Amino acid sequence: MQTSHRKPDRWLGRKGFLDPRSFTASVCCKKVKRLLAAALCAGLLFSHAEPIYADAIWDRWKAADAAVAKGKPEDAVPHWEFLVRHYASIGDWQNAALFCGRLNQYFDRMKDYEKAIHYYELENEYWLKDGKDWGAIDLQRAEQIRTTVEAYISTSDTEELKRLAAPPDGKLAKFEPEYGIYIGMYTERDPQMHNYYDRSETFYGKKHALYLVYTQVGKPFPKQYVTRAKQAGVALQIAWEPMDGLDAVKEETVRQWAREAKAAGIPIFLRYASEMNGNWVVWHGDPQKYIQSFRMVHDIMEQEAPNVAMVWSPGQVPMYSIAPYYPGDAYVDWVGVSLYSEPYENGDPKQGNMQATSPVERLDYLYRTYAGRKPLMISETAVSHYANLPQESFTDYGLLNLQRLYEIMPYKYPRLKAITYFNVNLEMKESKNNYLLRDNEAMMKLYSRMIAPPYYLTKVEQGTRPSDHAGHVPLTARTPIVKRAKITPFVKIPDVYIGKLEYYLNGRLLDSQSGPPFGIELNAGAVPEGSVFEIVVYNKDGQRSGSKSFPLSSSVSVVVDGKDVKFEQRPVIREGYTLTPLRAILESMGAKVEWDSSTRTATARKGNAVVSIQIGSTFANRNGETVALEMPAQLVNGHTMVPARFVGEAFGGAVSWDGTTRTVEIRSDGQAPAAKVGTAEDRQEQETLAANTTTEDKKNLGSVAGAVFGWFKLQVAKAFKLFNDAA
């Protein structure tokens, strides 16, 4: 069994991302004073102004400094704001950035987070204009104190899921799924699993799609891992590291390795020379040499090993050192990233507190830069639940960020299509954190629970998708609840730890939760048209920290003979009546539908029965008999929409209405569907809704239910008689 080739010093390059809260005010002031003093000596402060005006600027600076010395920094704020505007107006970005630093530190201490965020972002902007990347830490702190309340809703709208997850040109990369996410794991240092990949179902209740292994350029091809992967029916992600430097990577070595990779006969994600943007690897430092080497490896793999996908995988930091190493779209199949969540920098409280940073925002830069070009994978990641150096447990931190990693990030970033968990207790090595899931029962249970849905894919195949065709999308008015849906919130507050989340529907409290996994499920029948869903968040002290409201609606579903009818155009409500797509329902009942564009008439045939209806008419024709409609047939987005009553009566069938999920059930064989018995939770939801529904709400609900169910029950005998006579 090979051991991992992760270098112990690989974490040292991340020291630039300390939590700004670990900086004292005196250190910040000293830094600013030193830089300002240097600027004065160089003549930078006054190089663009007349002498008298220069004295006025200097007076502003001295006045601010005096206010701070007297313990009244609030009196310095107007002076700092003036100096920021002044230096920005003359293009002196260094001094503008320095005074932004004074302001963001002050507003951060005062917990005026909106203003602090503004000046953190402005400082980063000015440093970039000055040609420096010193503002990365400011962006990190801005995200730490930003209150975020987002929500994502489950859906089976496959077209929307595909649209969000698709590349702009519509062409999937090698091994890329349509949507959904491959789950992977590094298990070599898990004392119970090791590299026995077929044990996954025993421990986690589910297979994983791929496993991470490490090897070095110049070492033999890792056949032992391939053997285990074949036994389990999985793919490999191979981190191939040129430990002797890029100059030692020769074409003949790469070509032989490629031929053995092809002979392996399994999908391989080749992560060659990763984390190249960090100075902890020997292949860092020469972007052009790196690009040349990566392109050579790509070209040989393309020639020799069609089962290999090239993964270009920088570290998440240093952020501004990533782009110079990109080999180009033609040489990259997937873009990866190494991204870890840990409570302390390098596991050491003295180096910086990182608890306010979540994994979500850490992916944002890479996603914005590359998701339009390539699918993304988190090549290696983990969430610490125990800091070994200070011997502190961080279960709450671990659970909070594990849910963000596996639920929020795939929903927020739909082009993220693979996550590989680094399942290791590093003890007192490297980052000195314990990421091993089995060492924390709560982490183990949450992980197994989250990866259970089919959305988390277990087999690497070109263009695959979840077997239940379900996923999550941002909660907006355009995505109604169909039958039943889960709403998953992403909440982040400056206080880091969430005390409580409350969920409201139209002002009525539905539920409250005090810990992850956060989320709530709602039935369509509990959501009237035009509803408002609200999330309210409290910190651990019970103080309200933020809230956000979302429009929410539900939609009528139609099930014919036990199968959901798929609509390009969903049913709509018009003047209290449910209009349903004529073609979709009648075709699912075995009828053939034709459209005459000259007369704008739809005609359906089943056996000897013929039904026709013209757009705009309040009447339909059924075997020569004129039938009055509750309202005229309409074209909605190019689809013929008619009152549900007419569709139900057109060719007969036994019909029932499930008010809990707002579902019309039709049996074409004429047998009445079995009565639905809701769960105790469903019944309580309905009773609570009824008790808290206004007269107007009841009127709206009644119009929908009456239009879909009441007439079905009254007319079913007549429908059967008519169909039998006609046939």
HELIX and SHEET records of a PDB file:
HELIX    1   1 PRO A    8  PHE A   17  5                                  10    
HELIX    2   2 PRO A   20  SER A   22  5                                   3    
HELIX    3   3 ALA A   25  CYS A   41  1                                  17    
HELIX    4   4 PRO A   51  ALA A   69  1                                  19    
HELIX    5   5 PRO A   73  ASP A   75  5                                   3    
HELIX    6   6 VAL A   77  SER A   89  1                                  13    
HELIX    7   7 TRP A   93  ARG A  109  1                                  17    
HELIX    8   8 TYR A  113  LYS A  129  1                                  17    
HELIX    9   9 ALA A  136  GLN A  144  1                                   9    
HELIX   10  10 THR A  158  ALA A  165  1                                   8    
HELIX   11  11 TYR A  197  ARG A  199  5                                   3    
HELIX   12  12 SER A  200  TYR A  204  1                                   5    
HELIX   13  13 LYS A  223  ALA A  232  1                                  10    
HELIX   14  14 LEU A  246  ALA A  248  5                                   3    
HELIX   15  15 GLU A  251  ALA A  264  1                                  14    
HELIX   16  16 PRO A  287  GLU A  304  1                                  18    
HELIX   17  17 MET A  319  SER A  321  5                                   3    
HELIX   18  18 ALA A  323  TYR A  325  5                                   3    
HELIX   19  19 ASP A  329  TYR A  331  5                                   3    
HELIX   20  20 GLU A  345  GLY A  347  5                                   3    
HELIX   21  21 PRO A  349  GLN A  351  5                                   3    
HELIX   22  22 PRO A  359  ARG A  362  1                                   4    
HELIX   23  23 ASP A  364  TYR A  370  1                                   7    
HELIX   24  24 THR A  395  GLN A  403  1                                   9    
HELIX   25  25 ARG A  404  ILE A  408  3                                   5    
HELIX   26  26 MET A  409  LYS A  412  1                                   4    
HELIX   27  27 LEU A  437  ASP A  439  5                                   3    
HELIX   28  28 GLU A  441  MET A  450  1                                  10    
HELIX   29  29 ALA A  524  ALA A  526  5                                   3    
HELIX   30  30 LEU A  582  SER A  588  1                                   7    
HELIX   31  31 ALA A  644  ALA A  650  1                                   7    
HELIX   32  32 ALA A  680  ALA A  691  1                                  12    
HELIX   33  33 THR A  695  ALA A  705  1                                  11    
HELIX   34  34 GLY A  706  GLY A  710  3                                   5    
HELIX   35  35 TRP A  711  ALA A  726  1                                  16    
SHEET    1   A 4 GLY A 471  PRO A 474  0                                        
SHEET    2   A 4 THR A 148  THR A 155 -1                                        
SHEET    3   A 4 ARG A 484  LYS A 492 -1                                        
SHEET    4   A 4 ILE A 520  ASN A 523 -1                                        
SHEET    1   B 9 TYR A 456  LEU A 457  0                                        
SHEET    2   B 9 ILE A 181  TYR A 186  1                                        
SHEET    3   B 9 LEU A 210  GLN A 216  1                                        
SHEET    4   B 9 ALA A 235  GLU A 241  1                                        
SHEET    5   B 9 ILE A 268  TYR A 272  1                                        
SHEET    6   B 9 VAL A 308  TRP A 312  1                                        
SHEET    7   B 9 TRP A 334  SER A 341  1                                        
SHEET    8   B 9 LEU A 376  VAL A 383  1                                        
SHEET    9   B 9 LEU A 416  PHE A 422  1                                        
SHEET    1   C 3 GLU A 392  SER A 393  0                                        
SHEET    2   C 3 TYR A 386  ALA A 387 -1                                        
SHEET    3   C 3 ASN A 433  ASN A 434 -1                                        
SHEET    1   D 2 ILE A 481  VAL A 482  0                                        
SHEET    2   D 2 SER A 554  SER A 555  1                                        
SHEET    1   E 4 ARG A 508  GLN A 513  0                                        
SHEET    2   E 4 ILE A 498  LEU A 505 -1                                        
SHEET    3   E 4 SER A 531  ASN A 539 -1                                        
SHEET    4   E 4 ARG A 544  LEU A 552 -1                                        
SHEET    1   F 4 LYS A 563  ASP A 564  0                                        
SHEET    2   F 4 SER A 557  VAL A 560 -1                                        
SHEET    3   F 4 THR A 663  ARG A 667  1                                        
SHEET    4   F 4 ALA A 654  ASP A 658 -1                                        
SHEET    1   G 4 VAL A 572  ARG A 574  0                                        
SHEET    2   G 4 TYR A 577  PRO A 581 -1                                        
SHEET    3   G 4 HIS A 639  PRO A 643 -1                                        
SHEET    4   G 4 GLN A 634  VAL A 636 -1                                        
SHEET    1   H 5 LYS A 592  ASP A 596  0                                        
SHEET    2   H 5 THR A 601  LYS A 606 -1                                        
SHEET    3   H 5 ALA A 609  GLN A 614 -1                                        
SHEET    4   H 5 PHE A 619  ARG A 622 -1                                        
SHEET    5   H 5 GLU A 625  ALA A 628 -1                                        
END                                                                             
